[in-house]
Amino acid sequence: MTVYIASMLLGVLIASISQTVLKKGAMRHYETLAAQYLNPYVMGGYFLLAVSTVLVIFAYRGMPYKYGPVIETLGFILVMVFSHLFFGEKLTKRKVLGACLIILGIIIFYL
């Protein structure tokens, strides 16, 4: 089961990276509609999202379904951290408190 949980964690990490890449692409201005959708950020972001989907599907094949949503919540924390690191978004008290509540929920679930 460890391989499946690792696959789920890797899928969540890749999905979070995908969201960050897509946001980077959305922050740029493009001259045409085609350029807006056919640029390296968007295409790379959707490719990473597809890889993440395959990893999560693989993970669900060998792990109880109840673990999936709990592990998926780590994505919220990762996106928050990536947004702070790559876009300079502020980590407010509410965001940090929310992340702490997510982590607390995960700990309580696995006890």
N, C-alpha and C positions, 0 to 999 in steps of 0.2 A: 504493500500500500504506500510505502514511502516514495516510490517512483511516481505514483499518481499525484500525491500531494505536491511533490517537487514540480511536476508538470503544471499543476494548477497555479502554483506560486510564480513560475516562470511565465505562464500565460497572463497573469495579472500584471507582472512587471512589464511585459511587452505591450500589453494594452495601454498601460499608463504612458509608456514612451510614445506609443502611437498617438494618443490624445495630445501630447505635448508637441509632437511634430505637426499634427494637423492644425493646432493653434498657431504655431509659428508660420505656417503657410497662410492661414487666414488673416494674419496681421500685415501681410504684404499686399501691395496694390498691383493688379494685373490689367493690362490693356484690353484684353479680349476675354470673353466668357470661356473659350477653349483653354486659354492660358491659365485661367483661374482654376480649372479642374485638371489640366494635364501638366502640372508642374511637379518637380521632384518631391516637394513636401507632401502634397496631397496623395500622389501615387505611392510614395514611401509609407505614409501614414496608413493608408488602406491596406497595403501589403502587410505591414506589421499587424494590423487588426485581424487579417485573415490568418496569419501564423498563430496569433493568440487564440483565435477561435478553434483551430485544429488542436492546439495544446490542451485547451479546456475540455473539448470533446473527448480527447484521449484520457484526460484525468477522470472524467465522470464514468469511464468504462470500468475503473477498478477501485473507485472510492465511493463511500456512501454519499448520497445526494445531500444530506443535511450539512456536510462540511463545505460544499461549494459556496453558498451565499456568505458564509462566515469569512472564508478566505478572500472572496471577491471584494469585501469591504476594505481590504488593505489598499485597493486601487485608489480610493478617495484620499488616503494619506499620501500615497506616492505622487499623485497628481498635484496635491498641495505643495509637497516638497519640491517637485520639478518646476512648478510655476514660480516658486520663490527663487530657486537657483538660476533658472534660465530667463525668466521674464521680470525678475525683481519685484514680484508681488509681495505685499506685506503679509507677514504672519501675525494676524491679529489675535487678541486673547480668545475671541470666539472660535477662530479656526483651530487654535491649539487645544482649547477645551474640547471641541468636537472630535479632534484626533485622539485625544486622551480617552474620551468616552467610547470611541470605536475600539481602541486597544483594550480598554477595560471589558467591554462586551465580549471580545474574542477570548480574553483570559477566563472570564466567567463561563463561557460556553465550553471551553476545553477542560474545566475542572471536574 
